Amino acid sequence: MEILNKERRVFVLGGGISKFAAERVDGNMRDWMNEAVLEALEDSGTQIADIEHSTTSYFSDHFDKQLKAGAIFHDNIGMCPKPNVRVEGGGGTGGLAIRNAYAYIKSGLCDSMIVFGGENMGRQVPSDVAQQFIALASDTDWEVQVAGFYIAYYAMMMTAHMDKYGTTEEQFATISVKNHRNALYNPKAHYPMDITVEDVMKSKMLSYPYKLLDNCLLSDGAACIVFATAEWAEKNAKSWGSKPTVELTGTGCGTDFMRMADRPFPDPGIIHFRGKQTGAQQAYKMAGVKNPREDFDCFEVHDAYSGVELVTYEDLGFCKPGEGGKLAEKGVFDLGGDLPTNTSGGLIGFGHPVGATGVGQGVEVLRQLRQEAHPKRQVELNAKRGGMDSHGGTGTFCAINIFERRD
Amino acid sequence: MGLEQINTLMEVFTAEDPMPFEHPEGDPWKDFREVMRIEWKMDFTYKHVLGKYSKFFIELANKKFVTTECPGCGKVWGIPRPLCSDCLTITKWKELPGTGTLIGYSVSHFVPAFMKVEKPYVLSVVKLDGADTLFTHQLRNYGDSTDAIKVGMPVKVAYTDENVDHPLLLMHFEPA
C-alpha cells in the first residue's frame, strides 16, 4: 500500500470533549454530542454551515435504545441535507472514524469533515446487564452462551501471556496506577485517582487475573474533531495560522477473527493483537516512523484492561514481545519517560464511552502537539508526532492513527 | 393530575453542570437542568436459527464432539465452519476424540446478566487434539481450588445429563 497522491493533505483543525463520567444524568447522548461539537467548532474557528460532511461514531444500539442515532446527531447540529456516514467497529469505532475522515478528504469526496463520537454506557442498566450487552460484541452462538464476556476473554489472553513471558499482575497494575494518575490533570476525566500497585492488587477480583482497578470504565461522554484540507482551512478556519498546524499523516487498520479461538495457533494465538501489528505497519510506513519509541512524543493506547496496554506496547513495536511489563515497571511510559502513553488517562483513567474514545484520543494528541495540555500532563515535543491506537473486540478491529505538528 | 399521570415516572430532579470549570461566566445550559427519568422495560424472545453448524449441537446431544475438516487445505477448525475461511472450500464434518490442552483461562467472580452459572466459574480456551485452532468453554470439576488450574494441563470434553438452556451447554471441559 502506497499513498500516490501526496499533494492533498488532511489537517486536524480542532477538537472538543464533553465530560466523561459514570453517569451524565444532565442529558443524553445527543446533548453530549452537541457540547463536543460546539467546542470543536470554537477550537477550530469554523462554522458548521461551511463543513461539508460528517461521520458518526457510536457502537451500541442497545445502550441508547436508538437505531441509526447518527441521523439525530447530524440533524441536531444543522448538517442536513449534507452527507453523513456512520462507522462502527466496537471499541475501535472512534479510531476508524478518524481514518474515515482521512479517506473521504483524501479521495476528494469532501474538503472538510466533522467527526463526532459518543456513547451512552451509563448506569441506565445494571452493570451485569451492561456486560451482557457488551458481550453481544463477541460471537453470540459460540462464546456468549458459555458465559463468555469481555473481562473473562481478556483475562484468558493475559494468563496465556503470563505463562509465556512471565508477566506479573504487579506489572500490569502499574498501568492502572499511571493512567489514573495521568487523569488527575485532565478535568474531563471520569476517574482521576492517586493510587498504588497495592491498591490495584487489593481491589475486588472480577476475573482472575483482572481486579476491579485493572478495568476500564463504562462512561458517558462525547468527543468531536474537525478535519480539512489546507486550502479549505485557509478559507474557512479562523484557527488556521493562529494555532499550531497539526496534520493527520498516517492511518492503519488491521483485523483478526471475531473469536480468538479461531486465530492462527500458536502465533498470534490468544496472546498478541495481530490486527495492531498490521495496522501499525501501515500507519508507520505512511508517516515514515522507523523507531516508534523515538519517533513519537506521546501515544494514546487502547487500555481496555491494564494488561492490554502492555501487550499493545509489544504489538505496536514500542518494545520486544514479552518486554512490556518490565519496561512499564521502569517508568518508560510514564510522563517524563521515553514515550508517555495515555497522557489523557486512557480508557482506565479518562474513561471509555466507546464511540467517543478513539475520537477523544485524537483530541488529546491534538492538545499535546499544540502544547495546550495541562502543564502537569504536557509532554516535551521532540519528534512533534503523536499516535493513537483504538481497538474493538479482543483486537478484532484495530485502528492506528498518527498526527504530526507542522511548524 | 400532573406528573403522577406518567405511569413510568421515576424522578424529576435538577442536574448539576458537569463542566463548571469551563463556565466561569455561569452555566450556559442553566435553563435545561431540570431532568426527568422514566422506567423503560423491553423484553423479547427470538426464534434463533443455528444454521449450518446445527449438526455440531445435534451431535453434542449424542455425546459426540464433531467439527469440520477442510478437504481443500486440510485445516481442522476447533469451532466448526461450513466454509473454510483459509481457502473458501466447503468443509466436511469430522469427529474428534475430545482430549486437549489448556491454553488460557480466567476465573470469574462476576457473571453477566441472563447467565445461569455459579460463581466463581472458569472460562478456558483449549487446543483439542486433532484440531488446528482452539475452542472456548467453561472448565468444571477442577477440584477444591482454582490453584490447580495451569496453562498446559491436559483436559477433556465432558457431557452433562442435565437439561440445559442452550445446546452448547451440553458439554464443558474437565481436567483429563
Interface residues (C-beta under 8 A of the other chain):
Chain A: S18 K19 A21 R24 V25 D26 G27 E35 K65 P126 D128 V129 Q131 Q132 A135 D141 W142 E143 Q145 V146 A147 G148 F149 I151 A152 Y153 A155 M156 M157 T159 A160 D163 P187 K188 K204 M205 L206 S207 Y208 P209 Y210 F257 R259 M260 A261 D262 R263 P264 F265 G269 I270
Chain B: F13 A15 E16 D17 P18 M19 F21 E22 W29 F32 R33 V35 R37 W40 M42 L50 Y53 W77 G78 I79 S85 I103 G104 Y105 S106 V107 S108 H109 F110 V111 P112 A113 F114 M115 V117 Y121 L123 S124 V125 K127 D132 T133 L134 F135 T136 H137 Q138 T146 V151 G152 H166 L168 L169 H172
